[in-house]
Amino acid sequence: MPQEIRIFAPKFTTAMRKIFLSIIIAFCGLACTAQSIDERIANAMNTGDWIALDSIYNAAPKDSIMPFLEVYSRALIGNRLNRPDVSIPAFGELLNNHSTNLDLSNLLNSSVMLSMDLSKVGQNDKAAEVITSVLDATKQYLDSAAIAGMQRYIDQYVALSAYNPYDISFTDQQGYIPFKIVQVGNPQKEAFLMQLDGSSINGKSATISFDTGAGVNIISDSLARHYDLIPINAGNSVLGIGRRNGQLAIAKELKVGNIVIRDVPFLIVDLTLDNEEANQYINCFSVVLGSDLMLRLNDLTIDFSKRQITVPSIAPTRSGVKANMYFSPQMNLITNGEIHNQQMQICIDTGDASFGSLNGDFFKVNKDYVLANAQPDTVRMAGIGGAEVYRCN
């Protein structure tokens, strides 16, 4: 990783912006019958298909890829596929040598992704430096909301740099985390969550939901006090049914199965809603561990038949097998799949207690099949930030 990241920020006037989408538009105008490698890479980036990007990039001769896209590909693949050893040097190269090829939005997003990866490897001080450098170079082009958002990242990494987040130790050569599937909410709805057995926070027994769809760890205010969490001078927001802001706090020790994790950041969130029925069930997710912990464990297997998660104490060497999962910008776990002969990107969310859902595009393509085989129903959902009731097929 470069010791110093220098940002050469262009002047983002309308005439001079080098917008990434313009590259794609230019590629689409090429007079050729087959897509070039650059076109395919740009299309994978534009659609957020990181599995396709990984496959295209690895199969292509590197001298056949535009230098900017070659570097950008490595950076995005490393970030989305949880490979900070790949993304950190690539983002450093991108920001040092190719920042003028990024429009303002992609420059900011790249700095955020780099800081995220630096934080994963324990370099929160450098993460704060990166965001600060980019903010200083671009502040004159940003509105107050964007500046506040970048400053929130800086505050978070500065506060975390006083700790050693996610310091993980094993009492055996392999970690074992038992879990159970518990019914939540109205029994008639047959909703279930995944809860970890034998867990504790700061030495006190804890009931913890494991949510692969949660980008941050969450705890209610009352339980943060009960478990003696240490508030830090930083905040964040979480998006559920609605959005809620919260303060970050540190649990000095978290035990799950035979794994001990120290200095675990949690977001303290008010979970109560303006809905009396929903408030009857909020205790089922008063403490949530999300994908942030999954990324730090590096390699885990969820065995639903044995009701056990296993984690090797030393992650195996990367095999080179093509990736089949990645994380979205919202830190949702995504895989490619097929439903009714239609290719789809599928979110794997153990924190969604309800049945799966399909979007409107699926309905448009399969309208006749759905209307002939499905029965309309009323869905009532509640979660962090709100409750919703709507009709669906």
N, C-alpha and C positions, 0 to 999 in steps of 0.2 A: 504494500500500500504506500502511495506517495506520502512523504512526511509533511508536505504542505500542499494545500489545494488552492490554486489561484483561479479566480473567477474573472473572465473577460466578458462582461455583460454588454451586449449590443444596445444601442439606443432603440427602444421599441416603439418607433413611430409607425404609422400605418404603412408607409411606403417601404420601410426597411425591415419589417418583421419577417423572419424566416420561419414560417409556420410549418410544422411537421406534416400537416395534412396536404400542403402544397406539393410536397415530395411525392405523395401518393397520387395526387391528381396528375402530376407530370408523368409519372410512370404509366398511368392508365392511358395516356395519350400516345404511347409508343406504338409504332406500326409494326407489330409482330404478332404471330399467331399463338405463341406460347408465352406464358408469363416468365419474365426474367427472375433470377434469384432475388434481386433487390425488390422487385414488385411483390414477390411472395412473402418476403420478410416484412415489408411495410404493411401488407395486408394483415398478416398475423398480429403485428403490433397494434394496428388500428382496431382490430376486432377483439383484442385481449385474449387471443388463443395462444397461451404461453407454451402449451404442449406442442402445438404445430411449429411455433418459433424455434423451440429447442430442437425439434426434428430437422427442420429446414437448415438451421445454422450448422448443425453437426454434420449434415450430409454434403454441404457445399464446400468447394475449394475456397479458402479464405481470401485469396487474391481476386475472386470473382465478386466479392461483396464490397460495396462502397465503404471506404474506411469509416465514415461516421456511423453507418448502419452496423458495421461489424462490431464496433466498440459498444454501441447502444444495445445491440442484441445480447452481448455478454452481460452487460449490466442488468438488463431486465430479466434475463433467464436466471441469473444468480439470485436476484431479489425475490422473484415470484416462486422459485423452486427451492427456496431456503438454502442457498449455497453462498453464504457471505464470503467464503474464500475466493469465489469467482467474481461476485458483484463488487466488492470493495475496491480492488485494484481497477476494475473496469470503470466504475463510476469516477474514480480519481482521474483516470485518463480522459474520460468524457468531459468532465468539468474543467480540467486543465487545458485540453487541446481542442475541444469541439463545442464549447459552450455557445459560440456564436451561431452554431447550426440549430440550436434549440430555441423555440419560441419561449415567451416568458412563462407560460403555464408548465411546459415540459422542463424548463430549468428549475423551477420551484419544486416540481414533483420529484425530479432526479435528486435534488439535495435532500428532500425528505426521505426518500428511499435509502440513500447512502447513510444518512444518520440513523435510520432504523437498523441497518445492517451493522453499523459500528456499535450500536447499543447491544446487539445480540452477542457480540464477542467481547463485551465488557468495556468498550471504549466510549463511555458516555461523555467524557470531557471532549473528545474529538468530535463526537456527534454534535455537541453544542457549538463547537467552533465552525463546523461546516455550515450549519444553518445561519449562524451569525454572519459569516462571510458572504453568503448569498443574499441575505436580507440587506446587508450594508450596500451591496452592489446594485440592488434592484428596488430599494425602498421608494425611490422617487416615482416609480411606475405603478405602485401598489395602492389600493384603497385601504382604509383603516381596518376593515374586516380581515383582509389578507395579511396585513402586518400583524394584527393581533393573533391570527392563527399561527404564523411563523414564530412569534414570540412565545406562544404557548409551548411549542416544541423545545425552544431554547430553555425555558424555565424547567421543563420536565427533565431534560438531560443534565442540566446543571444540578438539579436536586438529586437525581439518581447517582451522580458521580461521587457523592459522599458515601455511597453504599457499594456493595458487590452483588448486584441483583442476580438471582437465579444461580447461586452457588450450590451445586448439586452433589450429594454424596450418597453412596450405596452401602448398605450393611452386608451385601452379598455380591457375587459376581454378576448377578442379574436382578433387576428391579421387578417386584411383583406388586401390582395394585389391584386388589379385589374390588369389584363393583356389583351393584344390584340394579335391577330395573324396577322402578317404583311407579305406581299409578298416581297421577296428580289431577287435580281439578274434579269436575263432575264425573263420577264413575260411569255414567251413561255414555260419555264421550270417548272412553277408552284411550286416554292420553297418558303417556309414559315419559319418564326422564331417567337418565343414567346418573346414579349417585355412587360416590366412592366410599367404600367401607374402611373402617379403621383409620380414619383421618383425624388430624389434630392441627390446631393453630396455636403457636406459642404454648404448647403443652396441654391445651384444653381441647377436649373432644369436639369435633366439628362435623356437621352434615354438609357435604360439598357436592354440588352438581357439576358434572363434567360436560362442557359445551364446546364442541368443535366449531360452532358458528359464532362464538364470542371472541372478538379481537382483543379484549382486555379481561383481566380478572375483576370480579365485581363482589362487593360486600355491602350490606346495609349499614346505616349509621350506628344502629344499636349494637350490632354484632362487632363492628369495628372497635367500639368501646369495650365490649365484653372480652374480646381477644387481645386487647392492649396493643392495637396497631399504632404505629408512629406516624402522625400526619407529616407530610413534607410540603414544601412551598411550591406546589405545582398542581395543576388541574387538567382535566380532560373531559371529553364528552363521549357518550355511548348512544348508539342508535338501535332501538328496538322497534316497538310499534310506533313510538315517537322518539324524540331526542331528550336526553337528560345530561346535565353537567354535573361534575362531581370533583372531589378533591382526592388526590393520590395519597396513599399511606403505605407504610412498609410493615409486613409481618416478618419478624426476625427469624421465625422458624415455622415451616410448614412441613408436616409429615403426611405422606400418602403411601400406604402400604409400607414397604421397607425402604422407601426413598425419602431422604431429608433434603429439603430445599430451603436455603436461607436468603434473607433479604428479598422477599417476594412482594412486588408492588400490586396493590389492589386499588380500584377506583371505588370510593365511597359514594353510593348513589341512593337517593330517596326512591324506594320501590313502590310506595303507596300511590294509589290511583283514585280518581274521582269516580270510582265504581265499586259499590259495596260488595257485590258478588266476587269480583276479581280479587279484592283485598283479602278474601278468605283463604286464598291459595298462594299468596306471595311467599310464604315461608319455604316453599319447595325450591326457590332459587335465591335465598338470602345470601348464599355464598356460592360463587360460580368461578370455576377455573376454565380458562379458554385456550385459544390457539397459541397465545403467547408462550404458555408453558410447553405446549406440544413442540414448538419450534426449538426450544432450549433442550428438550430431551433427545432431539435429533432422530431417533429411530424407535418407534413403538409399535406394538402389535395389539390390537383390540380383539380379543377372542370372546365372542358372545356366547358360545356354547359352554365355556369354562367360567364365564363371567370374570375375566381377568385381563388386565393390561400388563404386558411384559416389556421391559426396557433393558437393553444391554448396557452394562456399566461403561463400556467403551464402544462407541458407534463403529460399525464396520466400515471398511473402505468403500467409497462409492463404486458401484458395480459397473456403471456404464449402460445399464439397462434403460431403455427409454422411459422417461417420466410419464406417469399416468394420473398425477394429481398436482395441483398447485394452489397457491393462495391468492385470492382476489385482493384488490386495494383495500377492501373493507375487512380483510383477514378472514374471509370465509374459505373453507376447504372445498375446492372444486375438482370434479373429475369429468371427463368426457364420457358420454353414454348414448344410448339409443332408446327411445320410447316410441312405440307404434311406428317403427321404421323411420323415425325422424331423429337426426343427430342433435343432441342437446348438451349443453354444459350444465351439470347437475351439482347442486350444493349439498354436501353431506353435513348435516346439522343435528348433532345429538341433543342439542338444547331445544329443538322444536318438538314439543310434546304431541303435536297434532299429526294428522296424516300429511303426506306430501302434497305439493301443489304444482300445477302447471300454468304457464303464463298464457296471455291472450293470443300470442302467435301460434302456439300449439292448437288452441281452439279453432283458429281460422283455418288452419290446414286440415284439421280432423273434425270439423263441425258436424258433419253428417254422422260420423261414428259416435261422437260424444252424445249427441241428442238421441240417438237410437239406443244407447247402452247405459247412459247415466241418468241419475235422478237428481233434480235440483234440490238444494238444501240451503239452510241458513247457517253460516259459520260465524261463531262468536269467539273472538280472539282477544287475549290480553297479554301484556308484557311490559317491559320497561318503557315508560313514557306514555302509555295510553291503552285504550281498549277499542275494539272495532267490531261492528256487526254488519255483515253484508251477505247478499244472496250470491250463490255460485252454483256451477254445474258439477 
